[in-house]
Amino acid sequence: MPDLILRRAVSLALTGVALCSFVLQAAQPRPLQDPPLLDIKRALLAPLTKAQQQAGAPQPDEASLNWDVVFTPSQLWNPNTNSWDKVNLRSYQGSKIDPKAPFVAPTLRVFPGETIRATLNNKLPADPSCISHEKGVNVPHCFNGTNMHTHGLWINPAGNSDNVLISIDPTVSFQYEYNIPADHPAGTFWYHPHRHGSTAIQVASGMAGALIIQGTRQPTKDRTGDIDLLLTSSANQTFKERTMVFQQIQYGCYTKPTKPGEKPKLKMDPNGAYICDPTDVGEIRDYAGFGPGGWSKSGRYTSINGAVQPFFADAKAGQVERWRMVHAGVRDSINLKVVKLTGQPLQGPVSAADEQKLLQKSCTGALVPQHQIAADGLTLSEIDSTEVTVFQPGYRWDTLMMFPEGGQYCVIDDAAAASANVDQTPSEPQLLGIVQVANSAGPVTSTIGQQLIQSAKVNISPDMQNAVISDLQAGLKLSHFVPHQDLPETPNKQHLEFNIETVVDSETKEKVTLFEIDGEPYKPGRIDRDLILGNTDEWILTSKLASHPFHIHVNPFQVVAVLDPNGKDVSGDDAVDDFDTSKKFPDPQYRGLKGKWKDTLWVKNAMGKSYTVIVRTKYQRYIGDFVLHCHILDHEDQGMMQNVRISLPSATGGVSKGHH
């Protein structure tokens, strides 16, 4: 089997891209804009001292903004019917609305050192289950209740900051206060609702947006800087930046009741494919179809910035482009691959009936490497070149793209085994979009590495230019931009096991499915882990049934190893994960993760056996209660979550209990 992934390429010769969507007629592509920016009003706080200015400290601001949560009418392209489906979806709205994709959440772009006052106005209809719910906290409910989670941010998890243990019910407004530390890493993060019981139904409706921490800090001899500086355009050089939010909008259409008391049912054919008649309006009313295999059977497609099969336009051969990519969906894993389209260029979207023929016959040209510079918003120690970038729900990857010549390129969600998929079913390739690349004025001769070196000569302070350039010349290293240093070995251990268990209820005698961590479903108020501020812990993660993405709030973690069921470490640069033999190719998702920092990570179970995922984390600055959970969000809503408390250490080395 040929090597599927190229790592640590020193000489890089590729090209850039920009997103596009279609106008509201079939077969007519048009450019898709990035999601609109939230309208942020900034007020200057105390000015910087001269010493702070010389040190490159950010100017502290106080920013205010508003989100409204509303139902928004729109439409999505359906390749199965070659037509537009009307939809009415829960969404975030700022002051700027994209009329072509009005339910797409706006992007929030802020700076280290800022205080953000964000008012969330829940304007959804009243929901009685937010007030009275008798079926237990782990039965999905309160679909119109919400709150806000700033996924990946290193901020206070309590009070009116990143507190996911509150409910903002319909008609209620609440102001969050996010104090972004001055030393917060720059990077690509995201925001989404996290109200236990309704998280998945709202994220699956599209309630998620990119949250970018923009960095302007120069590296010094004592402190690392922000990778954003290397990707800043100058008079002689331009970089493009694209924000891409991947989502699985699992809308369906429902039957009309024919008699009193009858509940509407999701329209599906005998194979589980969703049916919407021309007069129907797609909705997400409940969790019907959210189980294993439901997404693949539904016939729905992963969208990018609210567009299905968008055309990526406004790209030019030889131009470096930064892709900020966020997996903000629930029900699918994405194996992103980009290859040259051969044959006749496409003029518009591709029907589901023609898709596999296109993939097999025309999406067969040269593969375009993706140059990863950040994982989950955190800058890597060196640029990694890969053929496939794997996204599980909650993942972010920043890559540099450079296309060598003009033409069209296929953006593909590649095939994967059931053990590598959220949907727990093997998947075949699917077309995500088409890149339209214009020819450059002459042949492309410069590499990404050469362009970054040229940028360093312009954008990096003179006293650090040589150090940064030497790193780039020595294997595209980014050591002067890495926000976290390696964590040492530690005797402190935390063990965590995901499981799904079916039991018989002792009272009703009915079978009940329990979504568990360490043998227990979620219980509000119970503190499952009391951890000590300042400690470094090593976590050993396993999964007894199915595969699950582990996510913990506040503090990210560093990957130590990923061991397959035979004990082979599949996280190294040259590792091959071929334990699952159900597909005739290795799983690329763990390769090269050793040593990387993340906040979400797939814990795999293949063929009934668990991998062992080992990570380390250090609890810094913030105390209080927050959560960890599976980021298949309907699993979280049904109980696959734990409460975590970070406490001050006591004088004897344990947890401080305050008053005794």
C-alpha positions, 0 to 999 in steps of 0.5 A: 500500500503506498504511503498515504501521508507526506510529513515534514516536507521541506520544499513545498510547491503548492497554491491557494483557494477561496470559497464559493457557493451557488446562486439560488438556481441550479447549476449556477456557481457563485462565490461564497463569502466568509461568514459575516463578522459579528459587529463588535463595538470597542472602547479603549481601556487604559493606554499601554505604558512605554515599556508595554509598547516596547514589549509588544503587549496588545492594547487592552480593549473592552468590546461589546456585541449581541447575538440573537437566537431565532428561527431563520428561514433559508434553503439548502441545495439537495444533490439527491433531488437536484433542487433547493430544500426550504428550511427553517432552522435555529440560528445565531444572528448578529447585526450583519446577515448574509442573505445567501446563507442567513442561518450561518453563524457570524464569525467572532474575531477578537484579540488577546487582552480584550474583555468581551461583553457578549449579550445572548438574547434567546428569542426562540418560542416558549418550551415547556420542557425547560420548566418541567421535564419528568424523564430525567436529565439525560433524556433530550429536552428543552430544545429551545433553551440554550447557552454559549460555549467558547470551545477551546478558549483558555478563560474562566469557566465559571460565573458569567464567563464560559459557564455551560452549567446554566440555561438561558430559556426562551425570552431570557437575555444574558450577558457573558463577560469573556476576559481574554488573557493577554497571553492567550494563544492566537488561533482558530476556535469556535462557539456553540450552544452547550445546554445539556439536553439540547446541545446536539439539536441546536448544533445540528441546526447550524448554531455554531460559528468560528471564533478567531483570536487574532495575534499581533505579538512579535517573538522575542528571545524570551517569549514566542510570538503569533504565527499570524505575523508570518501570514500578513500581507505586505506591499510585495506579497499577499496571503489570503485567509479563508474561514470554513465552517463544516456542518452536518445540517440534519434537517428533515420534513415531517408528516402532518397529524391526521387525528388528535394527539398524533405526533408528526413523524420524520419522512423517510423511505424504507432505507432511512433516506429523508424525504421532503416534498416540494411544499415542505419546509425542513426542520430539526424537531427532535433526535429522530435519525440521530443514531448510528447510521442515521446520517449516512442513510439520510442522504444529507451532505456536509455543508461549508459555510452553509453551502452544499457542494460550493465552488471555491473561487477566486483562487490563483496558482502560486498564491499561499492561502490560509484555511481556517477550518472548523468541524462544527458538526455532529454526525460525520467524520471528515477526511479532507483530500484535494485532487486535480479534476481531469476532463471537462470542467464542472459548471455547477453542482453535481447530482447524487446520481452522478457523484460517484462516477465523477469521483471515480473518473474525473477526481483522479488527478494530482493530489494537493498536499495540505500544510498543517500549521495549527491543530485545534487553534494551537500553532504546531512546532513545525509545518506538517505536509499531509495528503488527508486532514482528518476532522472529528467533531470539534476539531480545527485545523489551520493549513496553508494551501498553494495550487501549482497550476490553474484549473479545477480541483475536487475537495473530497471527504475520503472513504473511512472505516466504521471505527473512524466514523462518528456514524459508526458505518463505513463511508465512501468518498463524497464531493464537498466542493470544487476549487476553481484556480486561475492561472498565474501570470507566469510559471509557479516557481516559489515554494511555501517555505520561500514565501514564508521566509520572504514574509519574515524579512518584512513582518518579523522584528529585526532582532528575531528575523535570523532566528525565525528564518533559520527555523524555516530553512531547517525543516519549516520549524515554527518554534518561535510561534508555539504557545505551549511547551512540552509537558514532563512525565508525571506520576499523576494519572487520570483514567477515563472510559467511554461506554454505551450500555443497554439495560432493563429498567427495574420499574418499567421493564423496558430496555434503556440505553445508557451513555456513560463515562466510567460506568456512570451517566451524567448527574448534575451537581456530582463532581466526578473529578476534583483536580488540583491547580498547578498539577500536571496529570496524565490521562489514559482514555479508552472506549468500551463500545464505539468510538468517541471524541474526548473534549475537556474545557479550559485547558488543552492537552498534549498527545503522548501516545495512541496505542492500538489494541496490540500495543503499537503506537500509531501517533508517530510521524511514520506510524501506520494504523492498520489494525482495522482490516475492514478497509484496505487502507490504513487510518490516517487520523492519528499519524503525526499527532505525537507531541501535538497540543489539542483540546479534542481527540478521537478515542477509537474502538475498532472491531470491538477493541479499544485503542489507548489514548494517552495525553498530558495536561496542566491545570493553569490559572483557573479554578471552578467547575466545568465539564468534559464529554464526548463531542458526538453531542447527542451522546453528551445530551444523553449522559456521556459527560462529567463534571470537573472541578479545579481546586486550589492545593492545600498546604499538605498537597491535596485539595483545599476544602476552604472552610471545614 
